[in-house]
């Protein structure tokens, strides 16, 4: 289960690169500016935030 979960996370992370490319084509420079302000995908930070919120 852990192995499959790790593979799924890796595939999702790789897919974000493809999605970003399409969004840059669609929205241009505005999306590029937005992308520079926010992290692509930070799983560790997301898990920490989730657990702190639910304690």
C-alpha positions as CSV (number, residue, x, y, z in Angstrom):
1,X,0.0,0.0,0.0
2,X,2.8,2.4,0.9
3,X,4.6,1.6,-2.4
4,X,1.4,2.2,-4.5
5,X,0.8,5.5,-2.5
6,X,4.3,6.6,-3.3
7,X,4.0,5.8,-7.0
8,X,0.6,7.7,-7.1
9,X,2.2,10.7,-5.4
10,X,5.1,10.7,-7.9
11,X,2.7,10.5,-10.9
12,X,0.6,13.3,-9.5
13,X,3.7,15.5,-9.1
14,X,4.8,14.8,-12.6
15,X,1.3,15.6,-13.9
16,X,1.5,19.0,-12.4
17,X,4.2,19.9,-14.8
18,X,2.0,19.1,-17.7
19,X,-0.9,21.0,-16.2
20,X,1.3,24.0,-15.7
21,X,2.3,24.0,-19.3
22,X,-1.3,24.0,-20.5
23,X,-2.3,26.7,-18.0
24,X,0.6,28.9,-19.3
25,X,-0.6,28.5,-22.8
26,X,-4.1,29.4,-21.8
27,X,-3.5,32.3,-19.4
28,X,0.0,33.5,-20.4
29,X,2.0,35.9,-18.3
30,X,-0.6,36.2,-15.6
31,X,-0.4,32.5,-14.7
32,X,3.4,32.7,-14.8
33,X,3.3,35.5,-12.2
34,X,0.9,33.5,-10.1
35,X,3.0,30.4,-10.3
36,X,6.0,32.2,-9.0
37,X,4.1,33.3,-5.9
38,X,2.8,29.9,-4.8
39,X,4.5,26.6,-4.4
40,X,3.8,23.9,-7.0
41,X,3.1,21.1,-4.6
42,X,4.4,20.8,-1.1
43,X,3.2,17.6,0.4
44,X,5.2,17.8,3.6
45,X,3.8,21.3,4.4
46,X,0.3,20.1,3.5
47,X,0.6,17.1,5.9
48,X,1.9,19.2,8.7
49,X,-0.9,21.8,8.2
50,X,-3.5,19.1,8.2
51,X,-2.3,17.4,11.4
52,X,-1.9,20.7,13.3
53,X,-5.4,21.7,12.3
54,X,-6.9,18.4,13.5
55,X,-5.2,18.2,16.8
